[in-house]
Every structure is written in structure tokens, then in C-alpha cells.
Amino acid sequence: MVSGTLLSGVVSVLIATSAMYSTPPVMSVYAVTVAV
């Protein structure tokens, strides 16, 4: 499950980066992440 953990890490960084830029779609990305 290393790939899964890595993917989660990448997604977390992506969400954090989006949050820093104050992008509204952040919640959508988070919702998709939870769905996956």
C-alpha cells in the first residue's frame, strides 16, 4: 500500500498548495479525494 500512501501525500500537498492560493475548487478536490 506504499503507492496509496504516496498518492495520499501528493493529494495532500496539492490541496495545501491550492489552499495557499485561495482557490475555491479546493473543496471539490477534497471531495473527489474522499470519494476515491
C-alpha positions in Angstrom: 0.0 0.0 0.0 3.0 2.3 -0.5 1.6 3.7 -3.7 -1.7 4.5 -1.9 0.2 6.3 0.9 2.3 8.2 -1.7 -0.9 9.2 -3.6 -2.5 10.5 -0.4 0.7 12.5 0.3 0.7 14.0 -3.2 -3.0 14.9 -3.0 -2.5 16.4 0.5 0.3 18.6 -0.9 -1.9 19.5 -3.9 -4.8 20.5 -1.6 -2.4 22.5 0.7 -0.9 24.3 -2.4 -4.4 25.1 -3.7 -5.4 26.4 -0.2 -2.4 28.8 -0.2 -3.6 30.2 -3.5 -7.1 30.5 -2.0 -8.7 28.6 -4.8 -12.5 27.9 -4.3 -12.3 24.4 -6.1 -10.2 23.1 -3.1 -13.3 21.6 -1.5 -14.2 19.9 -4.8 -10.7 18.3 -5.0 -11.1 17.2 -1.4 -14.5 15.7 -2.1 -13.0 13.8 -5.0 -10.1 12.6 -2.8 -12.6 11.3 -0.2 -14.7 9.6 -2.9 -11.6 7.8 -4.3 
